[in-house]
Amino acid sequence: MTAKLFEPIRQQRQSESVFPLRENEPEYARLANVETAEQNRYGQHIALYDLVDDAVSLNINGVHEAGFNPHRNKQHAFHFAADNCIGCHACESACSEKNDLPAHLSFRSVGYVEGGTYPNYTRMNISMACNHCDDPVCLKGCPTRAYTKHPEYGAVLQDPDICFGCGYCTWVCPYNAPQLDPVKGRVEKCNMCVDRLEVGLKPACVSACLGNALNFGVVENTPENRQQIDNRIPGFPDPEITHPNIRFQQTRSLPAELTRPDSMPLKYRRDGSSGYKPRVDLATNKEKHWNLGRLSSRENPLVAFTLMLQAAIGLFAVMLLNASPLTPAQAVPGESSTYLFGTVLCAALAGAGLLLSASHLGKPLRAYRGFNNLRHSPMAREGLGAALFTATAGLSFSLGWFVAGWIVQLLALGAALSGGFTLYYMVRCYLIKARPFWNHWQTTTAFVGASCYLGGLLFLCLGGYPSQSLVLPVLTLGLFLEATGLIFHARAMEKADDEGAVSHHVQRTTFAKVYYLRNILLGLSILGVLWMTLAGLGSTFAWMALGSCIVVQSIMGRALFYVLVVPTTMPGAFFWKNKAFEQHARDIGLANMPQAGVAKGH
């Protein structure tokens, strides 16, 4: 392919147009025009649609012309030859310069794994950016619809002006491609350099690669002077999660075991024909600690949000159960002060939880955009359910003072249904393949269990003391759900061959004393409920002690839930992506230098 193919664009564009072509662009920076396959290895069509002559503009920088690449409407992909990479970070620098990135953001990063013994110690470098997947989980997870999968080049593009900075895409992406900017409060990511593609050039990172390790073209095409196009490499997450459009060459012999250079207690061990599997690196840490300070994290608002909303949903369910024909009526909707004050508490808790959740956003004033992707995003559906529950619970209180009968009953039914809907999608938000520690049915038992025992306790505090015969079974159910899930989850994580096992190891070492204290409090709570059930109703002091144990263990457990998770990210790179180095940089003052890549104050 020659530059003449793109001459119409070059003649029509202004200086601020798609991308300025130089007269002496080197050949290695140009896209190749070669024959392509019809399907990729996942069974997907490489041609995303058949329009070539009637090309549609991507409106890059306000330019309305479209590129004339004959393969423009086919899925493109990066090709990385690990054998060639020398770890010079030229690709990172070119990407940052091309996209004018601040020091604390990097769309492409170079990390490495290493192993062996002297003198046969081996390092394998890995350069990674967005893989523009066939099944982009970032697109499906984003509640604001900031992501679009374009038929032009198959690029997954993200609009930071739509994003409100929830960071959910950073959770679901297995490759750490979306980058949450803590300064601007929004996410940005690799855009495949589509402006360069439109004029026949490869992405900036590929053109800058000194070792000829990076290449780019239509997916499944083997680049020149390459002999392998695989979709697996040591340290790379399971490609079945998203069907990523990246291909690898790695033919050099590697040790049977590879370790990471970052602070994550994770290594990779050769596992027959399936390649390398994650394993716990027991050499990193065996001592048991409290680390109470590290329980506080960026996710603190979500700890409060989930517990408050689950408590509100549980309280409403207990009130409805108490008003059902199956139990002696103590709080009939619309006719009891317990019900009326209870609905106010439900609405207040849910509303406060939503406000806390909004405070977690990088752009809180854009929270209204959280309902844009109800078609795909569990987070958007969770937010809708929470808003409906808050509204219907509050209205049932307001109207309860003036009207009774079918209107209040209908509102109560609406609140119950929206509460169940919210709880269901709250669970779905955390069943993420890229976070194996969460992707277990224990998340369901934890959330439903918390809703039962926290809701039961709130009902007692509202004056439901005469209904202890109803509350005790609810508390028992919730605590047993919590305990059962924890037991089976621990067993599953001990046997897991993924990052979930690493999370469990951190749980039993770095946070071991907190973890064991939480389990003791949970056990005491179960014994207390059973004692009250078998020996009769307890005293006020006994109820206060039981309630304190339940609340404290629920807060500790939810905080652990967030800080323990180890995502399926690529091996740690230098500077800001390596948390061990980041802390070192803070300790010696290097973090205050912009080139160190640590955002000040974050």
Secondary structure, DSSP 8 states (H G I E B T S, - for coil): --GGGGHHHHHH--TTSS----TT--GGGB-------SB-TTS-BSBS---STT-----GGG-------TTTTB-EEEEEETTT-----HHHHHHHHHHT--TT--SSEEEEEEE--TTS-EEEEEEE-----SS-HHHHH-TT--EEE-TTTT-EEE-TTT-----HHHHH-TT--SEEETTTTEEE---TTHHHHTTTB--HHHHH-SSS-EEEEETT---TT----BS--TT---GGGT---EEEE--S---SEEE-SSSS-EEEEE-GGG-EEEEE-TTS-------GGGG--TTHHHHHHHHHHHHHHHHHHHHHHHTSTTS--S--TTT-HHHHHHHHHHHHHHHHHHHHHHHTSSSGGGGGGGGTTTTT-HHHHHHHHHHHHHHHHHHHHHHHTT--THHHHHHHHHHHHHHHHHHHHHHHTT--TT-TTTSSTHHHHHHHHHHHHHHHHHHHHTT-GGGHHHHHHHHHHHHHHHHHHHHHHHHHHHH-SSHHHHHHHHHHTTTHHHHHHHHHHHHHHHHHHHHHHHH----HHHHHHHHHHHHHHHHHHHHHHHHH--------BSGGG-HHHHHHHHHHTGGGSGGG---TT-
